[in-house]
Amino acid sequence: MEIVDELAALRRRIEAVAAGPRIASSEFGASLDEAVAAQRDGDARECNAPRAAIERLIGANAAAFQVDPALIEAIVQNESGFDANATSSAGARGLMQLMPQTAASLGVGDSYDPAQNVRGGTRYLRGLLDRFGDVKLAVAAYNAGPSAVARYGGVPPYAQTQEYVRKVMARYRQRKGPGA
């Protein structure tokens, strides 16, 4: 019952974030607040968000957007290796590697803020799952973009996207456990 209560409280926090001013990261634990503060002070590489805090954010957003937390974890692992400060050569940022224009369209003001990044990335993933109705296609669209998946009617024939889908789906099955 304790977990159900905690998830309900986290869901209320996420809804409050989506509805109004941003909740301070300290709501998710002092250590996460310190990591975000260090990042803003330019010391982000020295003080990254703790894995447990990220997992709580994943769980809360999974519940809020009705996305399997194992899928979110698989994407975070593949995108950033749970590094809240990751930046790709293409300019994608944070845990779920949001491109600046995608982040802006999702209301994410700071892609390096773990709470904002996971909320925005999960919201984006929910939209892809709704659009394509298939986890594998949603994962492909997360990597290559929804227009590429629509254009090819499936996983695009890009080697990088095909490898991405293979890795994410393998991690997803592994996290879901037996029978997945």
N, C-alpha and C positions, 0 to 999 in steps of 0.2 A: 504494500500500500504506500510505503514511503516513496518509492520510485514514481508511482502514479502522481502523487502530490507534487513531487519535485518537477516532473515534466509539465504538469498543469501550470505551476508557477513560472517555469521558463517560457511556456507558450504565451502566458499573459505578458511577460516582459517583451517578447518578440513582437507581439501585437502592438504594444505600447511604442516600441521603436518604430514600427512601420507607420503608426498613426500620428506620431508627433516628434518632438525633439528627441535627439539621440540620448539613450540611457548611457551613463558613464560606464566605461568598461569595468569599473570596480564592482558592478553588479554581478559580474561573472567571476569574481575572485580578485583579491589584491595582487596576486602574482601576474595576472593578465593585465591589470591596470599598470603595473610597473613596466611590463614589456611594451605596452603602447606608449607610455610616457618616454621610455628610453628611445623608442623609435623616433618620436617627435624631436628628441634632443640630439638625434644623429648617431645614437649608439645602438641602432636596431640589430646589427649583426652580432653584437655582444649579448643582447638580452632578447631572446625570441620568446614567443608565447608558449607556455607550457602545454604539453600534449594533452594532459587531462582537461585543461580549460577548453582547448580546441574540440575535444571529444564531446564536452558538455554542449558547446555551441552547435556541433553537428547534430546531436540528439534533439536539441530544442528546435532547430530549424527543420529537421526531418519530420518531427511531429507537426509543426506549424504548416508545412507545405505538403505533407503526406508523401514524402519521398523516403525510400528505404535508406536508413542511415548507413548501411553497408555500401550502397552505391555512392553516397556522398564521400565516405571515407576513401573508397577506391579512387575516386576522381582527385581528391585532395592529395592522396599519396602519390599518384602519378603526375599531377600538375606541379606540386611544390615540395613533395616530400615532407609535408607538415611544417614548412618554413614560411611563416607569415610575412617575411620580408623578401620573398623570392620575386625576381623580375626576369622575364624572358628577354631574349634578344629582340623579339617582336614588340616588346613593351607591355606584355601581360603582367599583372601584378597580384601579389598576395597569395593566400592559400589556394584559392580556386582559379588563380591566374585569369583575372578579368581584364579584358582590354579596356582602355579608358572610355571609349565611346559606349561600350556595353555597360560598364559600371555606371556611367552617368545616366543611361536610360533606365537603369534599375534603382536609381536614387542613392547610389553608393558614392559618398563624398570623399572617402578615404579608403582606397583599396587595400592599404596595408593594415587597416584596423580589422582584426580577425572577426569581430562581431558583424561589421558591415559586409565584409567580403563573403563570409559563409552565408549570411542572409541573402545577399544579392546573387551569389552563385547558385544557391539552392532554388531560389525563385526562378532563375533563368532555366535551370535544369527541369523544374516542374513544368515550365512552359514547353520545353522540348519534348518531354514525356507526353504531355497532352497533345501536342501537334502531331507527333509521329506514332504514338501508341505502342512503341516498342523500345525497350531499354537499349538494345544495341544501336538502333538508329538515333536515339537521343544522345548516346555517347558519341557517335560519329559526328552528329551535328554540333555537339559541345566543342569538338576539336576543329572540324572543317567549316563549320557554319551551316545553318539550316538550309540556305539556298543550294549549297553543294549536294546535300543529301536529297533534296527535292529534285534537283537537276538530274542526278544519276538514278533516282528511284531506289536508293539503298546506300550502303557504305561506299563513298567515293573511291575510285581506283588509285588514290594517292597512297604511296607506300607508308608515309608517316602516319596518316590517319588509320590505315589498316593495322599498323603496329600498335598505335594508341588504343584502338578498340580492343585488340587482342589482350593487351596488358590490363586495361581497366576491367574488362569482363572477367579475366582470370582472377584478379584481386577481389572483384565483387563476389564471385562464386566462393572464393576462399573465405571471405569474411562472413558470408551467409551461412557457411557450414555445410554439413552433410545433407544431401538431397536437394541442393540448390540447382 
